[in-house]
Amino acid sequence: MRRFYLLSIFLMNAWGFTGLCQSNKQILKLIPQTYADSIFITQEMERGTLLSYKKFRKNKFIPANSQEIKSLHTTMLLGTGTYLFNYLQDSCSRFTPIVVKPNGYFSTRFIVKFMYSEGEILLIRDMPLAKLSKDPLAAERPENYTMTIAFNIPNLQERLRMQNKLVAYFTKGNLVWRMINKNE
């Protein structure tokens, strides 16, 4: 029984259950009031598209070239961000990705907004600073990140459709995720 308890604690930390709760209040303050109350928080598992850091800082979503990848001058969009980006780009009219706040050399957090004809989806990528201070290469592993996803989609049916699409993606990819209410 004791082994199971210790294994459970280890797995909870390894899978990021603590990371899903750690900085919620700080991140929730970054979400404008115009966004719906239901917010997803995921523990990421996939790198997704590696973007050129130099271009990303200039509000361009351009894949990194081989030299940028070798020198680690990249920004991971992560699996959820890449999934949403590709889906909206392929199937929605007037899709515009916007870098609200890029990550920096000493900050892993970024905020991007995906605007399309039906509304906006805000993504906040974050990593607890403690992980980065313990391991300088922690930023290169997607499992160290959480992704917060908020919706500003006025049409309730469209918002539910997008949320259901994400839940299907989370389930298929075995992601640790939860839905919270930003006002609680």
RODO-2510 file (C-alpha; in nm, 4 decimals, decimal comma):
residues 184
     n   res          X          Y          Z
     1     m     0,0000     0,0000     0,0000
     2     r     0,2806     0,2379     0,0875
     3     r     0,4508     0,1717    -0,2482
     4     f     0,1275     0,2578    -0,4281
     5     y     0,0997     0,5837    -0,2316
     6     l     0,4595     0,6868    -0,3123
     7     l     0,4175     0,5860    -0,6757
     8     s     0,0967     0,7907    -0,6936
     9     i     0,2700     1,1007    -0,5582
    10     f     0,5587     1,0543    -0,8012
    11     l     0,3254     1,0121    -1,0990
    12     m     0,1129     1,3107    -0,9998
    13     n     0,4234     1,5286    -0,9956
    14     a     0,5660     1,3740    -1,3115
    15     w     0,2387     1,4150    -1,4999
    16     g     0,1986     1,7704    -1,3847
    17     f    -0,1111     1,7622    -1,1668
    18     t     0,0657     2,0089    -0,9412
    19     g     0,1566     2,2237    -1,2429
    20     l    -0,2085     2,2448    -1,3419
    21     c    -0,2889     2,4157    -1,0128
    22     q     0,0289     2,6064    -0,9399
    23     s    -0,0133     2,9419    -1,1098
    24     n    -0,3796     2,9410    -1,2156
    25     k    -0,4663     3,2640    -1,0368
    26     q    -0,1825     3,4564    -1,1996
    27     i    -0,2725     3,3265    -1,5441
    28     l    -0,6454     3,3853    -1,5009
    29     k    -0,5721     3,7536    -1,4404
    30     l    -0,4234     3,7694    -1,7915
    31     i    -0,7534     3,6657    -1,9536
    32     p    -0,9730     3,9624    -2,0534
    33     q    -1,3248     3,9772    -1,9050
    34     t    -1,4790     3,9436    -2,2534
    35     y    -1,3765     3,5776    -2,2602
    36     a    -1,6151     3,3025    -2,1472
    37     d    -1,5937     3,1654    -1,7947
    38     s    -1,5051     2,8096    -1,9048
    39     i    -1,1306     2,7710    -1,9506
    40     f    -0,9204     2,4652    -2,0338
    41     i    -0,5818     2,3990    -1,8773
    42     t    -0,3692     2,1193    -2,0222
    43     q    -0,0429     1,9516    -1,9371
    44     e     0,1263     1,9277    -2,2759
    45     m     0,2981     1,6198    -2,4175
    46     e     0,3910     1,7172    -2,7750
    47     r     0,6243     1,9835    -2,9071
    48     g     0,3990     2,0704    -3,1940
    49     t     0,5419     2,3131    -3,4468
    50     l     0,8808     2,4601    -3,3633
    51     l     0,8540     2,8242    -3,4635
    52     s     1,1367     3,0645    -3,5416
    53     y     1,1838     3,2650    -3,2208
    54     k     1,3098     3,5653    -3,4175
    55     k     0,9992     3,5659    -3,6405
    56     f     0,7612     3,4859    -3,3540
    57     r     0,8739     3,7993    -3,1700
    58     k     0,7725     3,9906    -3,4846
    59     n     0,4220     3,8362    -3,4839
    60     k     0,4979     3,5770    -3,7543
    61     f     0,4188     3,2082    -3,7185
    62     i     0,7027     3,0682    -3,9332
    63     p     0,8538     2,7219    -3,8735
    64     a     1,2150     2,7303    -3,7518
    65     n     1,4897     2,6441    -3,9984
    66     s     1,7561     2,3819    -3,9233
    67     q     2,0078     2,6389    -3,7946
    68     e     1,7514     2,7845    -3,5521
    69     i     1,6644     2,4351    -3,4310
    70     k     2,0318     2,3469    -3,3721
    71     s     2,0947     2,6706    -3,1810
    72     l     1,7654     2,6404    -2,9848
    73     h     1,6346     2,9743    -3,1197
    74     t     1,2853     2,8320    -3,1374
    75     t     0,9482     2,8617    -2,9694
    76     m     0,7345     2,5508    -2,9212
    77     l     0,3727     2,6056    -3,0152
    78     l     0,3077     2,2745    -2,8357
    79     g     0,0599     2,0095    -2,9443
    80     t    -0,2622     2,1877    -2,8525
    81     g    -0,1498     2,5161    -3,0063
    82     t    -0,0414     2,3430    -3,3266
    83     y    -0,3665     2,1465    -3,3461
    84     l    -0,5771     2,4630    -3,3100
    85     f    -0,3573     2,6622    -3,5485
    86     n    -0,3787     2,3972    -3,8225
    87     y    -0,7504     2,3389    -3,7732
    88     l    -0,8423     2,7081    -3,7850
    89     q    -0,6088     2,7784    -4,0766
    90     d    -0,7544     2,4917    -4,2822
    91     s    -1,1225     2,5253    -4,2014
    92     c    -1,2116     2,8765    -4,0885
    93     s    -1,2392     3,1967    -4,2826
    94     r    -1,0430     3,5050    -4,1886
    95     f    -0,8022     3,3209    -3,9589
    96     t    -0,5370     3,5502    -3,8095
    97     p    -0,2858     3,4359    -3,5478
    98     i    -0,1558     3,7181    -3,3262
    99     v     0,1315     3,7189    -3,0792
   100     v    -0,0029     3,9192    -2,7840
   101     k     0,3090     3,8687    -2,5703
   102     p     0,6051     3,6631    -2,6918
   103     n     0,8183     3,4548    -2,4615
   104     g     1,1653     3,5888    -2,3867
   105     y     1,5079     3,4537    -2,3118
   106     f     1,4240     3,4488    -1,9415
   107     s     1,0495     3,3880    -1,9643
   108     t     0,8790     3,0776    -2,0990
   109     r     0,5298     3,2277    -2,1012
   110     f     0,3733     3,3479    -2,4205
   111     i     0,0242     3,4673    -2,5049
   112     v    -0,1217     3,4223    -2,8518
   113     k    -0,4657     3,4908    -2,9891
   114     f    -0,6218     3,2996    -3,2766
   115     m    -0,8854     3,5206    -3,4387
   116     y    -1,1306     3,3839    -3,6942
   117     s    -1,4719     3,4704    -3,8340
   118     e    -1,6605     3,3336    -3,5297
   119     g    -1,4465     3,4840    -3,2516
   120     e    -1,1151     3,4483    -3,0707
   121     i    -0,9260     3,1797    -2,8836
   122     l    -0,6568     3,2896    -2,6382
   123     l    -0,3680     3,0556    -2,5572
   124     i    -0,1260     3,1092    -2,2711
   125     r     0,1758     2,8797    -2,2596
   126     d     0,3450     2,8683    -1,9206
   127     m     0,5986     2,6770    -1,7168
   128     p     0,6573     2,7043    -1,3430
   129     l     0,9809     2,8949    -1,2902
   130     a     1,0994     2,6297    -1,0450
   131     k     1,1280     2,3762    -1,3286
   132     l     1,3448     2,6097    -1,5325
   133     s     1,5671     2,6994    -1,2373
   134     k     1,6282     2,3293    -1,1622
   135     d     1,7017     2,2374    -1,5237
   136     p     1,8166     2,4923    -1,7847
   137     l     1,6967     2,2638    -2,0655
   138     a     1,3488     2,2204    -1,9163
   139     a     1,2157     2,4637    -2,1768
   140     e     1,2961     2,2096    -2,4488
   141     r     1,0585     1,9464    -2,3073
   142     p     0,6866     1,9953    -2,3742
   143     e     0,5766     1,8017    -2,0652
   144     n     0,7033     2,0910    -1,8509
   145     y     0,4438     2,3295    -1,9955
   146     t     0,0803     2,3998    -1,9316
   147     m    -0,1460     2,5583    -2,1907
   148     t    -0,4417     2,7692    -2,0826
   149     i    -0,7134     2,8108    -2,3452
   150     a    -0,9896     3,0720    -2,3231
   151     f    -1,2723     3,1454    -2,5651
   152     n    -1,4266     3,4713    -2,6813
   153     i    -1,6816     3,3200    -2,9185
   154     p    -2,0231     3,4908    -2,8878
   155     n    -2,2200     3,2083    -3,0512
   156     l    -2,2692     2,9438    -2,7808
   157     q    -2,3069     2,6574    -3,0314
   158     e    -1,9797     2,7518    -3,2017
   159     r    -1,8007     2,7835    -2,8668
   160     l    -1,9257     2,4394    -2,7601
   161     r    -1,8227     2,2943    -3,0975
   162     m    -1,4665     2,4260    -3,0523
   163     q    -1,4532     2,3074    -2,6914
   164     n    -1,5755     1,9604    -2,7942
   165     k    -1,3133     1,9494    -3,0696
   166     l    -1,0447     2,0209    -2,8103
   167     v    -1,1796     1,7639    -2,5649
   168     a    -1,1623     1,5034    -2,8427
   169     y    -0,8002     1,6078    -2,9117
   170     f    -0,7106     1,5908    -2,5395
   171     t    -0,8702     1,2471    -2,5066
   172     k    -0,7066     1,1069    -2,8202
   173     g    -0,3642     1,2350    -2,7102
   174     n    -0,4058     1,1200    -2,3477
   175     l    -0,3426     1,4740    -2,2233
   176     v    -0,3937     1,5679    -1,8627
   177     w    -0,6474     1,8497    -1,8719
   178     r    -0,9249     2,0112    -1,6807
   179     m    -1,1869     2,2754    -1,7286
   180     i    -1,2163     2,5527    -1,4724
   181     n    -1,4351     2,8563    -1,4200
   182     k    -1,2269     3,1740    -1,4308
   183     n    -1,4487     3,3437    -1,1717
   184     e    -1,4039     3,0843    -0,8977
***
